Amino acid sequence: MGDTQNIKPSGVKVPFMQSFMRYNVSALIATGADFLVLSLLHYGFGMYYVYATAIGAVAGAIVSFFLGRHWAFMNKEGKLSSQGIKYVFTSFFSLLLNVGGVYMLVDFLGISNVLLAKTIISLVVGFLFNFPMQRFFIYK
């Protein structure tokens, strides 16, 4: 964990900064999917923001898994089922952090713009939880 490179069975090395930058691009794309679903469900169809946030997070997680596996961390050698189980576990806790965080910002801190609350929480959860879990647990 202390080294700056992931070494895959194929011998491919993914430097830390390269995976960090690719993770962020992947996260931006996945977040776009997340926000699109959230916006459509909440603003377009009037769904309660907590439910819309959860469904949006699931959509973003699916996009993120495949981008992480095939591009950001380039770990297609790992078993899809093993990585998938680890990803579901990680995404479940990420979902709780995202939904709980948005709920706290909207209902307790009074941020009335759900997308602003979601942006703040997404950044915090992404940098402090999702990237480390993907780098050192799922796609190690």
Order of alpha helices (4+ residues) and beta strands (2+ residues): beta-beta-alpha-alpha-alpha-alpha
